[in-house]
Amino acid sequence: MPRRKRLPRAFYRRDTLLVARDLLNKVLAMPDGRAGRIVEVEAYCAGLDPAAHTYRGKTARNATMFGEPGHLYVYFTYGMHWCANAVAWDKTPGAGILIRALEPIDGLPEMFAARGGVSERLLCSGPARLTQALGITGALDGADLVKGDGPRILDDGTPPPLHPVATPRIGIRVGLEHLWRFYVPNNPHVSPARVRHVQ
């Protein structure tokens, strides 16, 4: 198995859209051994993006997004689901990348136990599904992806796709003109979505 290297702080301290594309095919890993390859993401770009949680400024809920790049922002949505984001910005704080889907690669028995009665294809094919499969909750909001023994994002040598698919983001009503959802072409673990595909 190729050696997996933890991504450095400098990886996240760049333009958010560049980081989003470069996160494709990286590995999100948990301390208990559960891990999946990132195959779908969405970028949210702070002040210029009305779909971002940070559009109207800093709050107690979104404070992690205004902190140091390379941390995990976890939020609760629809009163029932957790979603996980990598904080990533260069000059304008409050930006990050929603991790939308993973291809499970390690710890599948634990993931199936957490999700129960689903196919491998649907195990992590959506932001709420992957957090449930990996055991990510609000307790991990603010976790440092670069240091410590918590969640981390690793590079195992698999490059991001040369031509990721780009589409509007899912489940939003504003900012639809931005093609800021990126995914690995033809990967079966990408979340189901009926949106216009644009290369």
C-alpha positions in Angstrom: 0.0 0.0 0.0 1.4 3.5 -0.9 2.5 5.6 2.0 0.0 8.2 2.9 1.3 11.7 3.7 -0.7 14.2 5.8 -1.4 17.4 3.9 0.5 20.4 5.2 -1.1 23.7 6.3 0.1 25.3 3.1 -2.1 23.0 1.1 -5.2 24.7 2.7 -3.8 28.2 2.7 -4.5 28.8 -1.0 -7.4 29.8 -3.3 -10.4 27.9 -2.2 -11.3 26.7 -5.7 -7.8 25.4 -6.3 -7.9 23.5 -3.0 -11.3 22.0 -3.9 -10.1 20.5 -7.1 -6.9 19.3 -5.5 -8.8 17.5 -2.7 -10.2 15.1 -5.2 -8.6 11.7 -4.8 -7.1 12.6 -1.4 -8.0 10.3 1.5 -10.1 11.4 4.5 -9.0 9.2 7.4 -10.2 8.7 11.0 -8.2 7.7 14.0 -10.0 4.3 14.2 -8.9 3.3 10.7 -12.0 4.2 8.8 -11.0 6.0 5.6 -12.4 7.0 2.2 -11.1 8.6 -1.0 -12.6 12.0 -1.6 -14.5 11.9 -4.9 -16.8 14.9 -4.7 -16.6 18.3 -3.1 -18.2 21.8 -3.1 -16.4 25.1 -2.6 -18.0 27.9 -0.6 -16.2 31.2 -1.0 -17.0 33.5 1.9 -18.1 37.1 1.2 -18.7 36.8 -2.5 -20.8 33.7 -2.2 -24.4 34.1 -0.9 -24.7 30.3 -0.5 -21.8 30.2 2.1 -22.6 30.0 5.8 -20.2 32.9 6.3 -21.8 35.3 3.8 -23.2 37.6 6.5 -20.2 37.3 8.8 -18.9 35.5 11.7 -21.3 33.7 14.2 -20.9 31.2 16.9 -21.9 28.5 14.5 -19.5 29.3 11.7 -16.5 30.6 13.7 -14.3 27.7 12.7 -14.5 28.9 9.0 -12.9 32.2 10.0 -10.0 30.4 11.8 -6.8 29.0 10.6 -7.0 27.0 7.3 -6.6 23.2 7.6 -9.3 22.7 10.3 -12.5 20.8 10.1 -15.8 22.7 10.1 -18.7 20.5 11.1 -22.3 21.8 11.1 -25.7 20.3 11.7 -28.3 20.6 9.0 -32.0 19.8 8.5 -32.2 19.0 12.2 -30.7 15.6 11.7 -27.4 15.5 9.7 -23.8 16.5 10.2 -21.7 17.8 7.3 -17.9 18.2 7.2 -15.9 20.8 5.5 -12.2 21.6 5.2 -11.4 25.2 6.0 -9.4 26.6 3.1 -8.7 30.2 2.2 -5.8 32.5 1.1 -6.7 36.2 1.6 -10.4 36.2 2.6 -11.3 34.2 5.7 -14.6 32.3 6.0 -14.2 29.9 3.0 -14.0 26.2 2.8 -14.9 23.0 1.0 -17.8 20.7 1.8 -16.8 17.0 1.4 -19.7 15.5 -0.4 -18.7 11.9 -1.2 -16.1 9.3 -0.5 -15.1 6.0 -2.0 -14.7 3.8 1.0 -11.3 2.2 1.2 -10.6 1.2 4.9 -12.7 0.2 7.8 -15.7 -0.9 5.8 -17.1 -3.2 8.5 -17.3 -0.3 10.9 -18.9 1.9 8.2 -21.6 -0.6 7.4 -22.2 -1.0 11.1 -22.7 2.8 11.4 -24.9 3.1 8.3 -26.7 -0.3 8.3 -28.3 -2.0 5.4 -26.9 0.0 2.5 -24.9 -0.9 -0.5 -21.2 -0.1 -0.7 -21.9 2.4 -3.5 -24.2 4.4 -1.2 -22.2 4.0 2.0 -20.5 7.4 1.7 -22.2 8.9 -1.4 -23.5 12.2 0.2 -22.3 14.6 2.9 -24.5 13.2 5.6 -23.9 9.6 4.7 -20.1 10.0 4.9 -20.2 11.7 8.3 -22.4 8.9 9.6 -20.2 6.2 8.1 -17.0 7.8 9.6 -18.5 8.8 12.9 -18.1 12.6 12.4 -20.2 14.7 14.6 -20.2 18.3 16.0 -17.7 17.2 18.6 -15.1 17.4 15.8 -15.9 21.0 14.8 -12.6 22.8 14.8 -10.4 19.6 14.7 -7.0 20.3 13.2 -6.6 18.2 10.0 -2.8 19.0 10.0 -1.8 18.2 13.5 -2.9 15.9 16.3 -4.5 12.5 16.4 -8.0 13.4 15.0 -9.3 13.3 11.5 -6.8 14.0 8.8 -6.6 14.3 5.0 -3.8 12.3 3.3 -2.1 12.1 0.0 -1.3 8.5 -1.1 0.1 9.6 -4.5 -3.2 9.4 -6.5 -3.4 12.6 -8.4 -6.6 14.6 -8.8 -8.4 14.1 -12.1 -7.0 16.2 -14.9 -10.5 17.2 -16.0 -12.9 17.0 -12.9 -16.6 17.4 -13.7 -17.9 20.9 -12.6 -21.5 21.6 -11.9 -23.7 24.0 -9.8 -23.8 23.0 -6.2 -26.6 20.9 -4.8 -29.4 21.9 -2.4 -29.0 25.7 -2.7 -31.2 28.4 -4.2 -28.6 31.2 -4.6 -25.1 31.2 -6.2 -26.3 28.7 -8.9 -24.2 30.5 -11.5 -21.0 29.2 -9.8 -19.9 25.8 -11.1 -18.2 25.0 -7.7 -19.2 21.4 -7.3 -16.3 19.2 -8.5 -16.2 15.4 -8.8 -14.1 12.5 -10.2 -15.5 11.6 -13.6 -17.3 8.2 -13.7 -16.8 7.4 -10.1 -19.8 5.3 -8.8 -19.6 6.7 -5.3 -20.4 10.3 -6.3 -23.7 11.4 -4.7 -26.8 11.1 -6.9 -27.8 14.5 -8.2 -29.9 15.8 -11.1 -27.9 18.8 -12.2 -26.5 20.1 -15.4 -23.1 18.7 -16.1 -20.4 21.1 -17.4 -16.8 20.1 -18.0 
